[in-house]
């Protein structure tokens, strides 16, 4: 299992619709993908998602098919992540 941090830049006029769309996704929206958290964030990016995937192909498909296609999503950036320490078990 690989962890990912996904940053999303959104059109401010679509923020509410994007929030509703993200909130409607099940924990497993795509084969091999598990969503753990989504957050509004401040700065250059607007939304952050933490998810895991069983392989990079499923992670990429999730981002391309479920996130990048949401109307109002301007840009995404995905970072594979390696845990240093787990404080709370998901």
Steps between C-alpha positions, in 0.01 A plus 500: 500500500630844404389825667435820304447866578293671231485879475222664299467857370136599444307781337370694804157537342470116492623435855161396640428262213846344528458457875165325446648275231796397716268444797285266293782260415499167682808388691596281202409707193723307257645150487793473740456853642405590858428860599597597856450877526423810301570852622460862401846655518644851470775629273576408141270197514137475611433134578713212625407132487680212669447162342664166444508280194613149430706621204594818312272420206190497723615818676550676166165377368324629814655845466431521126147355502362625832685819595637670189163471323303680772376828348700782655815300575782703350803291588608200704832387637550155647782399733574136583581494870695267725394506866759579763277408793131420533349670805145376451408187307263576211 
